[in-house]
C-alpha cells in the first residue's frame, strides 16, 4: 500500500517537473547522448589513409541498388539460385530414391515376410510410414542441401538489405513496410521462419500485412512440387535440351507471381481492413562481408537443412499412415479415399484441378512436401492402374519423371492440370506449422483465419479463371 | 609484429581460456547471468555462438535475431548463463524486438552486460552503449569487427575508450575467434567483482533536464535506496514511459 503511494508520489513529481523542462525533451536528450558519443569516439578513433574498401562497397551498392540494374540483378540472382537447385538436385535425388525405395524397401518387405508380420501391420508400417519418410528424404534433401547454402551465402554477403532497399518503393506504394522485403526473403526458405522474422516491423498494422502475405513466398516444401510438375508438363513440351531451361523459367515465373501477389494483397489489405499510414524507418546497409564458405556449408546443412528435414519427417510419417489407412479402409464397396475423391472431383474439375489433388492437399496440410507422392498414390488407386505402384495406399517413387508423367496422364491430367497444380501450390493455405506460428505471433484467431483462408480462396479463383481462359483458347 | 604478440599469448594461461567449457543449452544452476547487447549487425550472435558452442543462426542483415537466445558456458568453476538479445539502436523506442532487449537489461538485472559494438562504426554504436551504462554498472565493451575496421583503415584506441567509458574494453574479431579468451577473462573479472566499473554518465544533458533528473533521482533514492539506475529511471519517467511507470507502481523496478 505504502509502496503504491510512494510510487504515485514520484510519478506526480515527474509530471510536475516535466512542465518545467518544456518542449522537445526527447530530442534534446537524444542530442545530448549523441554529443557524448561523438566526443568519446573522436578521442578513440583514428582513420588512416584512404578508405578504399568503403569505396568498393559503395561502388557495388551503386550497381546492385541502381534504378536500371537493381531489378535485373535481383531477378538474375533468384533465377540462378533456382536453376542451380533444379539441375543440381536431379542426380542425388534419383540416387537417394534408388537406395531408399528400390533397395531398402524390398529388403524391409522381405524381413517382414520372413518374420511373419500380418499384412496390415506390414502395410501400415512399411508401405505407409516408411515410404512416406523415404520419399520426403529423397525429394527434399537434395534441393534443400543446395538451396539453403546458396541462400545463406547471399545472406552472409549482405545482399538481403539491398533487396529491401530495391523493393522499398514498391512496398511503400502497396501501403506496407519496406522491411517486409526481408521477411519475404526469409519466407522463400520457410514461411514459419518468415512469420517470426516479421518481429522486426514495429507497426502492428504493417506487421499483420507482412504475416498474411508471407505465404506467397514459395517455401522450401513447395519448391520440389513446382520443379517436378514443371519438368513433367512444361519441360516436356519443348525439345529435350531446352527442357531444363524452360522448367526453370516456369518455376521462376511462379515465384515472381508470388512476389506480385505479395504486393497485390498488401495493397488490397492496406486499403481495406488494414488502413493506415506507411511508417518510415532507417535501414542500415551493412558492409559486404565475404561469406565464410565452410562455415556456411556446415551451419546451413547441419542446422537449417537437417532441422527442416526432421520436421518434414515428423509430419510425413503419420501422413503416410493416414494415406495407407484411408485407402485400405472400406465403407460400402470402396475405400474412404475413393469416396472422397469421387465427392470432390466435380468441384476439382470445375476449377481445372481434380478430386485427387484436393484430397492430397487435405492430407498434406501438415507438410507441403508430401503432396506429390500423395497425388501419385491416389491417382494410381483411382484410375485402377495396377501396372504401377504396389497396391492400395503405397507411396512409391518412379525412376524417371517421364514415368510419373505417364501415370498422371493416365489419370486424366493435361497441361492445364499441371499449370493449375503449380498455381494452386503457390496459392493455398499455409502448412499447419505456419498456421500455428501465425496464431502465436498475432494471438488472434481472426487474423489466423484470414491468413489461412484468403490464399485458399485466391487459389480457387485463379485456377478457375485459368481453366475458363484455357477452355476458350484451347477448346 | 602481430605474430610475436600471438606467440606471447600462447604462453599465457589466459590464452586458451583454460577451464572454458562450452555448455550449449545447459543453463541449470548458473552463478552469473551475462547479457549480450548491441546495435543490429555487430556480431552478437557470433560472439554468443563462440562462447556457448551453440549455433544460433547468424546473417549479415540488421534484425536477424528477434528472440532472445540462451546458452551457457563455464569458466574457472563458475557457471555462466549467456543471453543473446536482439540488436537495437536505442533503448528509447518501442518495437517488439527492441523491447525484449530493454526489458531484459532493466528487469532481468544481468550480472554483466556485454555491449558488442562495431569498431568501424563506433560513434553511432556508442549511442546505445551510453544508454546501457546509465542502467547498469557492470558492463564490458566488446569492440568487435576490428578486422573489418582495420581493412577500412580505422584504428580504435581501446585504452582511451576504456578510460572514457569507465568500463573494460576488449577488441575482438569473433568471426575469426580473436580476442575471445580475453573477453571471457574480462567477463569473469567483472562478474566476480575483481574489476569495478565506473561507467560514464551522460554529460551533455541540457541544464533544465539535468536539474529535473537530479531532483527526481533524489526522491527515488529516498524511497528505494536499492535502486542503482535512478538517473535513467528519472529520465524515463520524465519522458512518460508507460512500461517504466507500470514497473514502478508494481514494485518490479525496486526489487534487486
Interface residues (C-beta under 8 A of the other chain):
Chain A: X3 X4 X6 X7 X8 X9 X10 X11 X13 X14 X15 X17 X18 X20 X21 X22 X25 X26 X28 X29 X30 X31 X32 X33 X34 X35 X36 X37 X38 X39 X40 X41 X42 X43 X44 X45 X46 X47 X48 X49 X50 X51 X53 X54 X152 X155 X156 X157 X158 X160 X161 X179 X182 X196 X197 X199 X200 X201 X202 X282 X283 X284 X286 X287 X288 X289 X292 X299 X302 X303 X304
Chain B: X40 X41 X55 X57 X58 X59 X60 X61 X62 X63 X66 X67 X86 X89 X90 X92 X93 X94 X95 X96 X97 X120 X122 X123 X124 X126 X127 X129 X130 X131 X148 X151 X152 X153 X154 X155 X156 X157 X158 X160 X161 X164 X165 X175 X200 X202 X203 X204 X205 X206 X208 X209 X211 X212 X215 X216 X219 X220 X223 X234 X235 X237 X238 X239 X240 X245 X248 X249 X251 X254
